[in-house]
Amino acid sequence: MEAAAEPGNLAGVRHIILVLSGKGGVGKSTISTELALALRHAGKKVGILDVDLCGPSIPRMLGAQGRAVHQCDRGWAPVFLDREQSISLMSLGFLLEKPDEAVVWRGPKKNALIKQFVSDVAWGELDFLVVDTPPGTSDEHMATVEALRPYQPLGALVVTTPQAVSVGDVRRELTFCRKTGLRVMGVVENMSGFTCPHCAECTSVFSRGGGEELARLAGVPFLGSVPLDPALTRSLEEGHDFIQEFPGSPTFTALTSIAQKILDATPMCLP
């Protein structure tokens, strides 16, 4: 019998989405960041929990490097990006003394911090909490799923790139989801071609169609393909809001379409 969630800091979070991949370098943090921004663009209040403890890149991608995490009466207050507090963040990156400090921890210490992030961060009222995970199916993934299970996550968004090597590793991530009882909301194919800004021709730099075929074979939704875009790369490096600044980009269209599919698949309890 599944344990019931105790009232706590996740009580005001309506929906939790985990972003997973069995392969490193496929752009999980990019998709997590842009999904959060797209949901905010759709009028939702969003938090991002970065549990990629060895590579906490979310603070830089959202221009929040160097910000401090403060204690409050309910635990840790997340870092807010704006006065409206429409996006809030928690990451180990905020807790390191130096941004290039290596995290050399054994599994139990990592697992303890993940559980503390889940229980002690005072998110307040959120429509969505996006959880950015490390690659693979390691202890951190098990700790994250088990810590969040009582709060009934909406599901997992699985990220791949088109190449066969990536698709093979991501197939194992789908097996992980089945074994842990985590619903797969869909597959996203990232880095799916490059659209020339001058002639609009799309070149398949890293093959094509692997993510869609994976979703078909696994019997899960295919949420869309996200093309490469130098403007997205610059936005992430400089901590800017790509969704707000580049509405004419094909990548904007792809990302907002994925966010809308997530909203369409969400139980109708949002205002």
Secondary structure, DSSP 8 states (H G I E B T S, - for coil): ------SSTTTTEEEEEEEE-SSTTS-HHHHHHHHHHHHHHTT--EEEEE--TTS--HHHHTT-TT---EEETTEEE-EESSTT--EEEEEGGGT-SSTT------HHHHHHHHHHHHHHB---SEEEEEEE--SSSSHHHHHHHHHHGGG---EEEEEE-SSHHHHHHHHHHHHHHHHHT--EEEEEEEEEEEE-TTT--EE-TT-SSHHHHHHHHHT--EEEEEEE-HHHHHHHHHT--HHHH-TTSHHHHHHHHHHHHHHHTS-S---
